[in-house]
C-alpha cells in the first residue's frame, strides 16, 4: 500500500514539474548532464507521470476487489 502512494506522489511531482517548465519560459533543460529541448524534457516527465498514475490506478483497483 505504501508503494502505491509513492506512485501517486511521483505523478503529482511530475505534473508540478511540467507546469513549472511552462511558467519559466526556458528553451532547454539539463537532464543527466545533457542539455535537451524543453519539449523532450516535458515528454520525459509526462511519461513518468502517466506511467506512475496508471500503476497507481491499477493497484488501487485491485486492492478494492
PQR file with spaces between the fields and no chain letter, atoms N, CA, C, O and H, PARSE charges and radii, in Angstrom:
ATOM       1  N    UNK     1       0.820   -1.194    0.000 -0.4000 1.5000
ATOM       2  CA   UNK     1       0.000    0.000    0.000 -0.0000 2.0000
ATOM       3  C    UNK     1       0.863    1.256    0.000  0.5500 1.7000
ATOM       4  O    UNK     1       0.542    2.241   -0.666 -0.5500 1.4000
ATOM       5  N    UNK     2       1.961    1.214    0.753 -0.4000 1.5000
ATOM       6  CA   UNK     2       2.847    2.364    0.823 -0.0000 2.0000
ATOM       7  C    UNK     2       3.442    2.660   -0.551  0.5500 1.7000
ATOM       8  O    UNK     2       3.565    3.819   -0.946 -0.5500 1.4000
ATOM       9  H    UNK     2       2.222    0.414    1.294  0.4000 1.0000
ATOM      10  N    UNK     3       3.809    1.605   -1.275 -0.4000 1.5000
ATOM      11  CA   UNK     3       4.374    1.759   -2.600 -0.0000 2.0000
ATOM      12  C    UNK     3       3.357    2.357   -3.568  0.5500 1.7000
ATOM      13  O    UNK     3       3.728    3.061   -4.507 -0.5500 1.4000
ATOM      14  H    UNK     3       3.709    0.663   -0.954  0.4000 1.0000
ATOM      15  N    UNK     4       2.087    2.078   -3.342 -0.4000 1.5000
ATOM      16  CA   UNK     4       1.033    2.611   -4.191 -0.0000 2.0000
ATOM      17  C    UNK     4       0.966    4.132   -4.077  0.5500 1.7000
ATOM      18  O    UNK     4       0.783    4.821   -5.081 -0.5500 1.4000
ATOM      19  H    UNK     4       1.785    1.506   -2.580  0.4000 1.0000
ATOM      20  N    UNK     5       1.112    4.652   -2.877 -0.4000 1.5000
ATOM      21  CA   UNK     5       1.053    6.093   -2.699 -0.0000 2.0000
ATOM      22  C    UNK     5       2.314    6.785   -3.208  0.5500 1.7000
ATOM      23  O    UNK     5       2.273    7.966   -3.552 -0.5500 1.4000
ATOM      24  H    UNK     5       1.261    4.092   -2.062  0.4000 1.0000
ATOM      25  N    UNK     6       3.423    6.072   -3.259 -0.4000 1.5000
ATOM      26  CA   UNK     6       4.632    6.637   -3.864 -0.0000 2.0000
ATOM      27  C    UNK     6       4.418    6.881   -5.358  0.5500 1.7000
ATOM      28  O    UNK     6       4.927    7.857   -5.909 -0.5500 1.4000
ATOM      29  H    UNK     6       3.457    5.112   -2.980  0.4000 1.0000
ATOM      30  N    UNK     7       3.676    6.007   -6.001 -0.4000 1.5000
ATOM      31  CA   UNK     7       3.355    6.220   -7.412 -0.0000 2.0000
ATOM      32  C    UNK     7       2.495    7.463   -7.594  0.5500 1.7000
ATOM      33  O    UNK     7       2.676    8.209   -8.556 -0.5500 1.4000
ATOM      34  H    UNK     7       3.262    5.215   -5.554  0.4000 1.0000
ATOM      35  N    UNK     8       1.579    7.684   -6.693 -0.4000 1.5000
ATOM      36  CA   UNK     8       0.756    8.889   -6.756 -0.0000 2.0000
ATOM      37  C    UNK     8       1.606   10.139   -6.519  0.5500 1.7000
ATOM      38  O    UNK     8       1.396   11.164   -7.168 -0.5500 1.4000
ATOM      39  H    UNK     8       1.432    7.078   -5.912  0.4000 1.0000
ATOM      40  N    UNK     9       2.551   10.057   -5.605 -0.4000 1.5000
ATOM      41  CA   UNK     9       3.442   11.190   -5.333 -0.0000 2.0000
ATOM      42  C    UNK     9       4.286   11.511   -6.570  0.5500 1.7000
ATOM      43  O    UNK     9       4.450   12.682   -6.912 -0.5500 1.4000
ATOM      44  H    UNK     9       2.721    9.224   -5.079  0.4000 1.0000
ATOM      45  N    UNK    10       4.819   10.496   -7.241 -0.4000 1.5000
ATOM      46  CA   UNK    10       5.598   10.731   -8.464 -0.0000 2.0000
ATOM      47  C    UNK    10       4.740   11.367   -9.556  0.5500 1.7000
ATOM      48  O    UNK    10       5.220   12.216  -10.307 -0.5500 1.4000
ATOM      49  H    UNK    10       4.685    9.544   -6.963  0.4000 1.0000
ATOM      50  N    UNK    11       3.497   10.967   -9.646 -0.4000 1.5000
ATOM      51  CA   UNK    11       2.600   11.572  -10.635 -0.0000 2.0000
ATOM      52  C    UNK    11       2.391   13.049  -10.351  0.5500 1.7000
ATOM      53  O    UNK    11       2.433   13.867  -11.270 -0.5500 1.4000
ATOM      54  H    UNK    11       3.107   10.277   -9.036  0.4000 1.0000
ATOM      55  N    UNK    12       2.170   13.396   -9.117 -0.4000 1.5000
ATOM      56  CA   UNK    12       1.954   14.796   -8.739 -0.0000 2.0000
ATOM      57  C    UNK    12       3.229   15.611   -8.942  0.5500 1.7000
ATOM      58  O    UNK    12       3.172   16.735   -9.441 -0.5500 1.4000
ATOM      59  H    UNK    12       2.136   12.732   -8.370  0.4000 1.0000
ATOM      60  N    UNK    13       4.377   15.053   -8.558 -0.4000 1.5000
ATOM      61  CA   UNK    13       5.643   15.764   -8.748 -0.0000 2.0000
ATOM      62  C    UNK    13       5.899   16.015  -10.227  0.5500 1.7000
ATOM      63  O    UNK    13       6.320   17.105  -10.614 -0.5500 1.4000
ATOM      64  H    UNK    13       4.423   14.141   -8.153  0.4000 1.0000
ATOM      65  N    UNK    14       5.646   15.011  -11.048 -0.4000 1.5000
ATOM      66  CA   UNK    14       5.842   15.173  -12.490 -0.0000 2.0000
ATOM      67  C    UNK    14       4.952   16.247  -13.082  0.5500 1.7000
ATOM      68  O    UNK    14       5.393   17.023  -13.930 -0.5500 1.4000
ATOM      69  H    UNK    14       5.304   14.125  -10.734  0.4000 1.0000
ATOM      70  N    UNK    15       3.711   16.299  -12.646 -0.4000 1.5000
ATOM      71  CA   UNK    15       2.804   17.329  -13.155 -0.0000 2.0000
ATOM      72  C    UNK    15       3.227   18.719  -12.699  0.5500 1.7000
ATOM      73  O    UNK    15       3.100   19.688  -13.449 -0.5500 1.4000
ATOM      74  H    UNK    15       3.353   15.668  -11.957  0.4000 1.0000
ATOM      75  N    UNK    16       3.724   18.818  -11.483 -0.4000 1.5000
ATOM      76  CA   UNK    16       4.212   20.112  -10.993 -0.0000 2.0000
ATOM      77  C    UNK    16       5.423   20.565  -11.805  0.5500 1.7000
ATOM      78  O    UNK    16       5.538   21.742  -12.146 -0.5500 1.4000
ATOM      79  H    UNK    16       3.827   18.031  -10.874  0.4000 1.0000
ATOM      80  N    UNK    17       6.317   19.643  -12.110 -0.4000 1.5000
ATOM      81  CA   UNK    17       7.495   19.989  -12.906 -0.0000 2.0000
ATOM      82  C    UNK    17       7.094   20.428  -14.304  0.5500 1.7000
ATOM      83  O    UNK    17       7.664   21.384  -14.832 -0.5500 1.4000
ATOM      84  H    UNK    17       6.224   18.687  -11.833  0.4000 1.0000
ATOM      85  N    UNK    18       6.138   19.761  -14.910 -0.4000 1.5000
ATOM      86  CA   UNK    18       5.687   20.133  -16.253 -0.0000 2.0000
ATOM      87  C    UNK    18       5.075   21.527  -16.243  0.5500 1.7000
ATOM      88  O    UNK    18       5.377   22.338  -17.118 -0.5500 1.4000
ATOM      89  H    UNK    18       5.676   18.984  -14.481  0.4000 1.0000
ATOM      90  N    UNK    19       4.230   21.814  -15.278 -0.4000 1.5000
ATOM      91  CA   UNK    19       3.621   23.141  -15.182 -0.0000 2.0000
ATOM      92  C    UNK    19       4.687   24.195  -14.932  0.5500 1.7000
ATOM      93  O    UNK    19       4.624   25.291  -15.489 -0.5500 1.4000
ATOM      94  H    UNK    19       3.984   21.155  -14.567  0.4000 1.0000
ATOM      95  N    UNK    20       5.664   23.868  -14.096 -0.4000 1.5000
ATOM      96  CA   UNK    20       6.734   24.802  -13.787 -0.0000 2.0000
ATOM      97  C    UNK    20       7.566   25.143  -15.031  0.5500 1.7000
ATOM      98  O    UNK    20       8.028   26.276  -15.165 -0.5500 1.4000
ATOM      99  H    UNK    20       5.715   22.978  -13.644  0.4000 1.0000
ATOM     100  N    UNK    21       7.761   24.189  -15.933 -0.4000 1.5000
ATOM     101  CA   UNK    21       8.525   24.475  -17.149 -0.0000 2.0000
ATOM     102  C    UNK    21       7.771   25.441  -18.063  0.5500 1.7000
ATOM     103  O    UNK    21       8.393   26.224  -18.780 -0.5500 1.4000
ATOM     104  H    UNK    21       7.385   23.268  -15.824  0.4000 1.0000
ATOM     105  N    UNK    22       6.454   25.392  -18.042 -0.4000 1.5000
ATOM     106  CA   UNK    22       5.692   26.345  -18.835 -0.0000 2.0000
ATOM     107  C    UNK    22       5.788   27.755  -18.256  0.5500 1.7000
ATOM     108  O    UNK    22       5.771   28.736  -19.000 -0.5500 1.4000
ATOM     109  H    UNK    22       5.950   24.755  -17.459  0.4000 1.0000
ATOM     110  N    UNK    23       5.887   27.854  -16.956 -0.4000 1.5000
ATOM     111  CA   UNK    23       5.934   29.160  -16.306 -0.0000 2.0000
ATOM     112  C    UNK    23       7.306   29.823  -16.408  0.5500 1.7000
ATOM     113  O    UNK    23       7.392   31.050  -16.438 -0.5500 1.4000
ATOM     114  H    UNK    23       5.900   27.057  -16.352  0.4000 1.0000
ATOM     115  N    UNK    24       8.386   29.029  -16.463 -0.4000 1.5000
ATOM     116  CA   UNK    24       9.736   29.587  -16.504 -0.0000 2.0000
ATOM     117  C    UNK    24      10.114   30.137  -17.868  0.5500 1.7000
ATOM     118  O    UNK    24      10.875   31.103  -17.937 -0.5500 1.4000
ATOM     119  H    UNK    24       8.316   28.031  -16.439  0.4000 1.0000
ATOM     120  N    UNK    25       9.626   29.574  -18.932 -0.4000 1.5000
ATOM     121  CA   UNK    25       9.918   30.061  -20.271 -0.0000 2.0000
ATOM     122  C    UNK    25      11.302   29.688  -20.782  0.5500 1.7000
ATOM     123  O    UNK    25      11.832   30.377  -21.653 -0.5500 1.4000
ATOM     124  H    UNK    25       9.008   28.790  -18.876  0.4000 1.0000
ATOM     125  N    UNK    26      11.899   28.627  -20.273 -0.4000 1.5000
ATOM     126  CA   UNK    26      13.199   28.186  -20.752 -0.0000 2.0000
ATOM     127  C    UNK    26      13.044   27.409  -22.050  0.5500 1.7000
ATOM     128  O    UNK    26      11.987   26.835  -22.311 -0.5500 1.4000
ATOM     129  H    UNK    26      11.468   28.067  -19.565  0.4000 1.0000
ATOM     130  N    UNK    27      14.097   27.390  -22.866 -0.4000 1.5000
ATOM     131  CA   UNK    27      14.052   26.630  -24.114 -0.0000 2.0000
ATOM     132  C    UNK    27      14.815   25.322  -24.022  0.5500 1.7000
ATOM     133  O    UNK    27      14.551   24.396  -24.789 -0.5500 1.4000
ATOM     134  H    UNK    27      14.955   27.857  -22.654  0.4000 1.0000
ATOM     135  N    UNK    28      15.765   25.232  -23.087 -0.4000 1.5000
ATOM     136  CA   UNK    28      16.497   23.983  -22.871 -0.0000 2.0000
ATOM     137  C    UNK    28      16.531   23.674  -21.380  0.5500 1.7000
ATOM     138  O    UNK    28      16.340   24.553  -20.540 -0.5500 1.4000
ATOM     139  H    UNK    28      15.980   25.984  -22.464  0.4000 1.0000
ATOM     140  N    UNK    29      16.774   22.426  -21.080 -0.4000 1.5000
ATOM     141  CA   UNK    29      16.852   21.977  -19.691 -0.0000 2.0000
ATOM     142  C    UNK    29      17.918   20.892  -19.621  0.5500 1.7000
ATOM     143  O    UNK    29      18.122   20.168  -20.595 -0.5500 1.4000
ATOM     144  H    UNK    29      16.929   21.712  -21.763  0.4000 1.0000
ATOM     145  N    UNK    30      18.589   20.769  -18.504 -0.4000 1.5000
ATOM     146  CA   UNK    30      19.627   19.769  -18.325 -0.0000 2.0000
ATOM     147  C    UNK    30      19.031   18.519  -17.688  0.5500 1.7000
ATOM     148  O    UNK    30      18.389   18.580  -16.640 -0.5500 1.4000
ATOM     149  H    UNK    30      18.423   21.358  -17.713  0.4000 1.0000
ATOM     150  N    UNK    31      19.260   17.378  -18.349 -0.4000 1.5000
ATOM     151  CA   UNK    31      18.806   16.086  -17.851 -0.0000 2.0000
ATOM     152  C    UNK    31      19.973   15.125  -17.966  0.5500 1.7000
ATOM     153  O    UNK    31      20.449   14.860  -19.070 -0.5500 1.4000
ATOM     154  H    UNK    31      19.782   17.328  -19.200  0.4000 1.0000
ATOM     155  N    UNK    32      20.441   14.601  -16.848 -0.4000 1.5000
ATOM     156  CA   UNK    32      21.609   13.717  -16.800 -0.0000 2.0000
ATOM     157  C    UNK    32      22.836   14.377  -17.425  0.5500 1.7000
ATOM     158  O    UNK    32      23.567   13.739  -18.182 -0.5500 1.4000
ATOM     159  H    UNK    32      20.055   14.817  -15.951  0.4000 1.0000
ATOM     160  N    UNK    33      23.059   15.627  -17.117 -0.4000 1.5000
ATOM     161  CA   UNK    33      24.203   16.432  -17.561 -0.0000 2.0000
ATOM     162  C    UNK    33      24.222   16.651  -19.073  0.5500 1.7000
ATOM     163  O    UNK    33      25.287   16.899  -19.639 -0.5500 1.4000
ATOM     164  H    UNK    33      22.466   16.146  -16.501  0.4000 1.0000
ATOM     165  N    UNK    34      23.083   16.565  -19.732 -0.4000 1.5000
ATOM     166  CA   UNK    34      22.962   16.815  -21.161 -0.0000 2.0000
ATOM     167  C    UNK    34      21.843   17.837  -21.361  0.5500 1.7000
ATOM     168  O    UNK    34      20.741   17.672  -20.836 -0.5500 1.4000
ATOM     169  H    UNK    34      22.218   16.364  -19.273  0.4000 1.0000
ATOM     170  N    UNK    35      22.133   18.887  -22.119 -0.4000 1.5000
ATOM     171  CA   UNK    35      21.084   19.862  -22.405 -0.0000 2.0000
ATOM     172  C    UNK    35      20.178   19.322  -23.501  0.5500 1.7000
ATOM     173  O    UNK    35      20.637   18.908  -24.566 -0.5500 1.4000
ATOM     174  H    UNK    35      23.027   19.021  -22.545  0.4000 1.0000
ATOM     175  N    UNK    36      18.875   19.335  -23.212 -0.4000 1.5000
ATOM     176  CA   UNK    36      17.896   18.845  -24.183 -0.0000 2.0000
ATOM     177  C    UNK    36      16.824   19.898  -24.377  0.5500 1.7000
ATOM     178  O    UNK    36      16.683   20.823  -23.576 -0.5500 1.4000
ATOM     179  H    UNK    36      18.503   19.671  -22.347  0.4000 1.0000
ATOM     180  N    UNK    37      16.073   19.742  -25.452 -0.4000 1.5000
ATOM     181  CA   UNK    37      14.961   20.626  -25.760 -0.0000 2.0000
ATOM     182  C    UNK    37      13.921   20.515  -24.644  0.5500 1.7000
ATOM     183  O    UNK    37      13.722   19.444  -24.071 -0.5500 1.4000
ATOM     184  H    UNK    37      16.187   18.991  -26.102  0.4000 1.0000
ATOM     185  N    UNK    38      13.267   21.626  -24.347 -0.4000 1.5000
ATOM     186  CA   UNK    38      12.305   21.657  -23.246 -0.0000 2.0000
ATOM     187  C    UNK    38      11.120   20.726  -23.515  0.5500 1.7000
ATOM     188  O    UNK    38      10.555   20.166  -22.575 -0.5500 1.4000
ATOM     189  H    UNK    38      13.428   22.497  -24.813  0.4000 1.0000
ATOM     190  N    UNK    39      10.736   20.553  -24.780 -0.4000 1.5000
ATOM     191  CA   UNK    39       9.617   19.664  -25.090 -0.0000 2.0000
ATOM     192  C    UNK    39       9.983   18.203  -24.851  0.5500 1.7000
ATOM     193  O    UNK    39       9.135   17.410  -24.442 -0.5500 1.4000
ATOM     194  H    UNK    39      11.194   21.007  -25.544  0.4000 1.0000
ATOM     195  N    UNK    40      11.219   17.851  -25.100 -0.4000 1.5000
ATOM     196  CA   UNK    40      11.662   16.495  -24.806 -0.0000 2.0000
ATOM     197  C    UNK    40      11.703   16.272  -23.300  0.5500 1.7000
ATOM     198  O    UNK    40      11.341   15.198  -22.820 -0.5500 1.4000
ATOM     199  H    UNK    40      11.908   18.496  -25.432  0.4000 1.0000
ATOM     200  N    UNK    41      12.139   17.273  -22.559 -0.4000 1.5000
ATOM     201  CA   UNK    41      12.155   17.218  -21.096 -0.0000 2.0000
ATOM     202  C    UNK    41      10.738   17.054  -20.549  0.5500 1.7000
ATOM     203  O    UNK    41      10.497   16.245  -19.653 -0.5500 1.4000
ATOM     204  H    UNK    41      12.433   18.146  -22.949  0.4000 1.0000
ATOM     205  N    UNK    42       9.813   17.826  -21.094 -0.4000 1.5000
ATOM     206  CA   UNK    42       8.415   17.696  -20.670 -0.0000 2.0000
ATOM     207  C    UNK    42       7.862   16.327  -21.018  0.5500 1.7000
ATOM     208  O    UNK    42       7.080   15.761  -20.254 -0.5500 1.4000
ATOM     209  H    UNK    42      10.009   18.483  -21.821  0.4000 1.0000
ATOM     210  N    UNK    43       8.259   15.789  -22.163 -0.4000 1.5000
ATOM     211  CA   UNK    43       7.810   14.462  -22.569 -0.0000 2.0000
ATOM     212  C    UNK    43       8.303   13.373  -21.636  0.5500 1.7000
ATOM     213  O    UNK    43       7.568   12.439  -21.312 -0.5500 1.4000
ATOM     214  H    UNK    43       8.894   16.250  -22.784  0.4000 1.0000
ATOM     215  N    UNK    44       9.559   13.497  -21.202 -0.4000 1.5000
ATOM     216  CA   UNK    44      10.102   12.518  -20.255 -0.0000 2.0000
ATOM     217  C    UNK    44       9.301   12.548  -18.955  0.5500 1.7000
ATOM     218  O    UNK    44       8.913   11.503  -18.432 -0.5500 1.4000
ATOM     219  H    UNK    44      10.155   14.255  -21.465  0.4000 1.0000
ATOM     220  N    UNK    45       9.056   13.748  -18.441 -0.4000 1.5000
ATOM     221  CA   UNK    45       8.298   13.847  -17.189 -0.0000 2.0000
ATOM     222  C    UNK    45       6.831   13.452  -17.381  0.5500 1.7000
ATOM     223  O    UNK    45       6.202   12.936  -16.457 -0.5500 1.4000
ATOM     224  H    UNK    45       9.371   14.596  -18.866  0.4000 1.0000
ATOM     225  N    UNK    46       6.294   13.689  -18.563 -0.4000 1.5000
ATOM     226  CA   UNK    46       4.914   13.261  -18.824 -0.0000 2.0000
ATOM     227  C    UNK    46       4.826   11.734  -18.823  0.5500 1.7000
ATOM     228  O    UNK    46       3.866   11.171  -18.296 -0.5500 1.4000
ATOM     229  H    UNK    46       6.805   14.108  -19.313  0.4000 1.0000
ATOM     230  N    UNK    47       5.817   11.061  -19.408 -0.4000 1.5000
ATOM     231  CA   UNK    47       5.823    9.599  -19.394 -0.0000 2.0000
ATOM     232  C    UNK    47       5.959    9.060  -17.972  0.5500 1.7000
ATOM     233  O    UNK    47       5.298    8.087  -17.608 -0.5500 1.4000
ATOM     234  H    UNK    47       6.597   11.518  -19.836  0.4000 1.0000
ATOM     235  N    UNK    48       6.811    9.689  -17.176 -0.4000 1.5000
ATOM     236  CA   UNK    48       6.966    9.260  -15.778 -0.0000 2.0000
ATOM     237  C    UNK    48       5.654    9.453  -15.025  0.5500 1.7000
ATOM     238  O    UNK    48       5.227    8.573  -14.278 -0.5500 1.4000
ATOM     239  H    UNK    48       7.348   10.478  -17.473  0.4000 1.0000
ATOM     240  N    UNK    49       5.020   10.601  -15.224 -0.4000 1.5000
ATOM     241  CA   UNK    49       3.771   10.901  -14.508 -0.0000 2.0000
ATOM     242  C    UNK    49       2.642    9.980  -14.933  0.5500 1.7000
ATOM     243  O    UNK    49       1.923    9.442  -14.090 -0.5500 1.4000
ATOM     244  H    UNK    49       5.367   11.315  -15.831  0.4000 1.0000
ATOM     245  N    UNK    50       2.485    9.798  -16.223 -0.4000 1.5000
ATOM     246  CA   UNK    50       1.395    8.954  -16.726 -0.0000 2.0000
ATOM     247  C    UNK    50       1.616    7.498  -16.331  0.5500 1.7000
ATOM     248  O    UNK    50       0.679    6.808  -15.931 -0.5500 1.4000
ATOM     249  H    UNK    50       3.069   10.234  -16.907  0.4000 1.0000
ATOM     250  N    UNK    51       2.867    7.030  -16.446 -0.4000 1.5000
ATOM     251  CA   UNK    51       3.170    5.657  -16.048 -0.0000 2.0000
ATOM     252  C    UNK    51       2.899    5.412  -14.579  0.5500 1.7000
ATOM     253  O    UNK    51       2.332    4.382  -14.214 -0.5500 1.4000
ATOM     254  H    UNK    51       3.628    7.591  -16.771  0.4000 1.0000
ATOM     255  N    UNK    52       3.298    6.347  -13.736 -0.4000 1.5000
ATOM     256  CA   UNK    52       3.057    6.199  -12.297 -0.0000 2.0000
ATOM     257  C    UNK    52       1.572    6.265  -11.972  0.5500 1.7000
ATOM     258  O    UNK    52       1.094    5.542  -11.098 -0.5500 1.4000
ATOM     259  H    UNK    52       3.759    7.183  -14.033  0.4000 1.0000
ATOM     260  N    UNK    53       0.843    7.125  -12.669 -0.4000 1.5000
ATOM     261  CA   UNK    53      -0.592    7.227  -12.433 -0.0000 2.0000
ATOM     262  C    UNK    53      -1.317    5.958  -12.860  0.5500 1.7000
ATOM     263  O    UNK    53      -2.248    5.521  -12.184 -0.5500 1.4000
ATOM     264  H    UNK    53       1.231    7.712  -13.379  0.4000 1.0000
ATOM     265  N    UNK    54      -0.908    5.368  -13.963 -0.4000 1.5000
ATOM     266  CA   UNK    54      -1.527    4.114  -14.418 -0.0000 2.0000
ATOM     267  C    UNK    54      -1.284    2.995  -13.416  0.5500 1.7000
ATOM     268  O    UNK    54      -2.192    2.230  -13.092 -0.5500 1.4000
ATOM     269  H    UNK    54      -0.151    5.723  -14.512  0.4000 1.0000
ATOM     270  N    UNK    55      -0.036    2.906  -12.925 -0.4000 1.5000
ATOM     271  CA   UNK    55       0.275    1.881  -11.925 -0.0000 2.0000
ATOM     272  C    UNK    55      -0.533    2.114  -10.655  0.5500 1.7000
ATOM     273  O    UNK    55      -1.046    1.165  -10.062 -0.5500 1.4000
ATOM     274  H    UNK    55       0.702    3.527  -13.189  0.4000 1.0000
ATOM     275  N    UNK    56      -0.650    3.371  -10.233 -0.4000 1.5000
ATOM     276  CA   UNK    56      -1.443    3.692   -9.039 -0.0000 2.0000
ATOM     277  C    UNK    56      -2.896    3.271   -9.222  0.5500 1.7000
ATOM     278  O    UNK    56      -3.482    2.658   -8.330 -0.5500 1.4000
ATOM     279  H    UNK    56      -0.234    4.143  -10.714  0.4000 1.0000
ATOM     280  N    UNK    57      -3.478    3.596  -10.371 -0.4000 1.5000
ATOM     281  CA   UNK    57      -4.882    3.252  -10.611 -0.0000 2.0000
ATOM     282  C    UNK    57      -5.096    1.745  -10.677  0.5500 1.7000
ATOM     283  O    UNK    57      -6.097    1.245  -10.163 -0.5500 1.4000
ATOM     284  H    UNK    57      -3.001    4.094  -11.096  0.4000 1.0000
ATOM     285  N    UNK    58      -4.174    1.011  -11.300 -0.4000 1.5000
ATOM     286  CA   UNK    58      -4.301   -0.445  -11.378 -0.0000 2.0000
ATOM     287  C    UNK    58      -4.204   -1.083   -9.997  0.5500 1.7000
ATOM     288  O    UNK    58      -4.980   -1.977   -9.660 -0.5500 1.4000
ATOM     289  H    UNK    58      -3.361    1.417  -11.717  0.4000 1.0000
ATOM     290  N    UNK    59      -3.239   -0.610   -9.197 -0.4000 1.5000
ATOM     291  CA   UNK    59      -3.081   -1.187   -7.866 -0.0000 2.0000
ATOM     292  C    UNK    59      -4.241   -0.839   -6.951  0.5500 1.7000
ATOM     293  O    UNK    59      -4.662   -1.667   -6.144 -0.5500 1.4000
ATOM     294  H    UNK    59      -2.609    0.117   -9.471  0.4000 1.0000
ATOM     295  N    UNK    60      -4.757    0.362   -7.065 -0.4000 1.5000
ATOM     296  CA   UNK    60      -5.886    0.727   -6.207 -0.0000 2.0000
ATOM     297  C    UNK    60      -7.156   -0.029   -6.629  0.5500 1.7000
ATOM     298  O    UNK    60      -8.010   -0.340   -5.798 -0.5500 1.4000
ATOM     299  H    UNK    60      -4.415    1.035   -7.721  0.4000 1.0000
ATOM     300  N    UNK    61      -7.264   -0.314   -7.912 -0.4000 1.5000
ATOM     301  CA   UNK    61      -8.424   -1.065   -8.383 -0.0000 2.0000
ATOM     302  C    UNK    61      -8.357   -2.518   -7.897  0.5500 1.7000
ATOM     303  O    UNK    61      -9.374   -3.090   -7.503 -0.5500 1.4000
ATOM     304  H    UNK    61      -6.571   -0.062   -8.587  0.4000 1.0000
ATOM     305  N    UNK    62      -7.168   -3.107   -7.925 -0.4000 1.5000
ATOM     306  CA   UNK    62      -7.049   -4.500   -7.470 -0.0000 2.0000
ATOM     307  C    UNK    62      -7.154   -4.597   -5.949  0.5500 1.7000
ATOM     308  O    UNK    62      -7.601   -5.627   -5.443 -0.5500 1.4000
ATOM     309  H    UNK    62      -6.343   -2.643   -8.246  0.4000 1.0000
ATOM     310  N    UNK    63      -6.765   -3.578   -5.212 -0.4000 1.5000
ATOM     311  CA   UNK    63      -6.863   -3.628   -3.752 -0.0000 2.0000
ATOM     312  C    UNK    63      -8.313   -3.472   -3.287  0.5500 1.7000
ATOM     313  O    UNK    63      -8.653   -3.917   -2.191 -0.5500 1.4000
ATOM     314  H    UNK    63      -6.402   -2.742   -5.624  0.4000 1.0000
ATOM     315  N    UNK    64      -9.157   -2.860   -4.082 -0.4000 1.5000
ATOM     316  CA   UNK    64     -10.579   -2.726   -3.725 -0.0000 2.0000
ATOM     317  C    UNK    64     -11.304   -4.050   -3.881  0.5500 1.7000
ATOM     318  O    UNK    64     -12.266   -4.317   -3.161 -0.5500 1.4000
ATOM     319  H    UNK    64      -8.881   -2.498   -4.973  0.4000 1.0000
ATOM     320  N    UNK    65     -10.852   -4.890   -4.817 -0.4000 1.5000
ATOM     321  CA   UNK    65     -11.529   -6.177   -5.068 -0.0000 2.0000
ATOM     322  C    UNK    65     -11.124   -7.212   -4.109  0.5500 1.7000
ATOM     323  O    UNK    65     -11.601   -8.344   -4.184 -0.5500 1.4000
ATOM     324  H    UNK    65     -10.070   -4.674   -5.401  0.4000 1.0000
